[in-house]
Amino acid sequence: MTSEDLRAIVAMETRAPSRADEVRALKLCLRHLIRDAEALELPTVVTALETAVTALDSAAAR
């Protein structure tokens, strides 16, 4: 890892992301979890995570 990489990571962690960026990041994490839950054949978990994505969409629309 270069010093430029480290500076980029610090900048990403310390800047104040917009609400849209936060929602986008959360949805990305949830989608990865959904994919993992599907691979593990956990339908109840998939449904719960999909509900969370829908809730984020609703909250973001307000």
N, C-alpha and C positions, 0 to 999 in steps of 0.2 A: 504494500500500500504506500502510495506516494504522499508527500506533504500536501499536494493539491487535493488528493482524495480526502485526506483528513480535514482540510479546510472546508471542502464541500459538505462533508457529513456534519461538521459543526454548524455551518451556516443553515443547513436544512433543519437541524434540530433546534436552533435558536430563533429562527424567524417565526413570525406570527402568521400561520397559514390562514387563508380565508375559510369561511364556513363551507363553501363549495369544495375546496381542497380537502377539508377534513371529511366531508361526506364521501367524496370520491375515494379517499384512502380507506375509510371504513368499509365501503362497499367492496373494494378490491379484496380486503382481508376476508370479508364474509364469503365472497365468491370462491376464494381458495379453500376456505373451510367447507363450503358446500361440496366442492369437487372431492375433497378428501372424504367427507361423510358418505358421498355417493359411492366412492370406491370401496369403502368399508361396509356398504350396504346397511346404512343406518337411516332409514326413511324418516323416522321421527325427528332426528337431528336435522336432516335436510329441510324438513318442513319448518322447523323452528327458525333456522337460519334464513330461509326464504322470507319468512314473516318479518324478521329483523330488517332485511333489505327493503321490503315494502314500507315498513315504518320509517326507515331513513328517507325514502323517497317522499313520503307524505310530509315529514318534518321539514325537508329541504324546500318543498313547494310553498310552505307557509311564509 
